[in-house]
Amino acid sequence: MTTKKQTLNVLGTPLKTCSCNPKTGYLRDGFCNITPDDFGTHVVCAVITQEFLNYSASRGNDLMTPISHWNFPGLKPGDKWCLCVSRWKEAEKANVAPFVDLNATHTIALKHVSLELLKQYATIKN
């Protein structure tokens, strides 16, 4: 009998869904999971703000415009989306980081950013 190791979030509990509407995650399965080919490390489940969308666009990544051939609907404020941990950190330094759903943020994020910092942006205080 084999058991599959459960994916954990930054709190050490089972990783929760980030968003299915719009469908997020590198694999577009709703989870901020990682795969060996995800060089961006899309593991931070963020609640998108207009301020962050404007910042991301200014950095060369327009997340507002739909791209149909990638089945990307374009994001709007209030959407939850799996962000690259490096972009989230960059936005935090620029004072435009969106809030974070800790329950849906993959534990691998802790290799790049502290839990204490993530907790400052938590949507629900744990």
N, C-alpha and C positions, 0 to 999 in steps of 0.2 A: 504494500500500500504506500503510495506516495502522497505527500501533502504539498500543496502549492503555498509558497511563502506569501503572506498578505502584504500588500503595499501599504506603507504607513505615511501619515502626514507629519508635519513639523511638531505636533503635540504627542507623537508616538502612538496614535490611535489609527484605525483603518482609514485610508484615504477616501474622502467623500467626493461625490460628483461636483464639478465646478459649474458647468452649464450644458444643457442640452438644447437651449434656445437663446442665443445661437449655439450650435454644436461646436464646442471648443476642444482644445487639447491637440497635441502634435498629431495624434492618430484620429482626431475628430470623433472621439468616443465619449466626450463629456468630462474626461478626467485629465488632470495635469500630470500624466505619467511621462516617463522618459523612455527613449529607445536609443540604441547605439548611434543611429543616424540623426538624432536631434541635437545638432551642434549648438543650437540656441538655448538649450535647456529651458524649455517652456514649462516651468514648474510652479510659478506663483499664480494662484487664483486671485485675480484682482477684480474689484468693482470699478468699472471704467468711468472716468469723469471727462467732461469736455476739456478741462485744463490739461489732463494727461493726453487726450487725443491730439490736441493742438501741439503739445510738446513733441509727441512721437512723430507727427508729420514734419515738424521743423527739423527733426533728426534724420529725416529721409524714409520714415516708415509710416505711410498714410494708412491708418486703420479704419478710416471713415468711409472710404470709397469701396463699394462692392466690386468683387472680381468674380464673375460668374464661372469662368473656367476652373477656378480653384474652389468653387462652391463656398465662396466667402461673401457673407451678406453685408459686410461693412458694420462697424460698431457704432453704438450711440451711448450716451451717458446712462448708467444704470446696468448695462450689460455686464455679465461676468465673463472673463476671458483669461486663459492661461498665457501669462506673459513670460518672456525670457527673463530670467533672474537678473541678468546683467542690465537689461533696460530698466527694470524696476529699481535697481540700485542707483542707476544713473538719474532716474526721475526723482528719487528720494533726495539725492544730493542737490538737485535743482528745485527742491521744495514743491514738486508736483506729483509725487507718488500717490497712486490710488490706494484705497483701503484694500485689505487682504482678508480672504476667507481662510483662516488657519486650518480649518478642518479639511479643506480641499487643496491645500498647498503641500506639494510633495516634500518629504523629508530631505531629499537631496538639496533643497534650497539652503539648508543649514551649512552646507559646504561653502556657501558664498555670502551668506548674510546671517547675522545672529538672530536667535529666537527673540531676544529682548527687543531688537529693532522691529521685527515683524509684528510683535505684540502691540507696539505703539500704533500700528496701522490696522489692527484687528477690527473686523466688522462686528464681532461679538467678543467681548472681553472674557477670557477664560481664566 
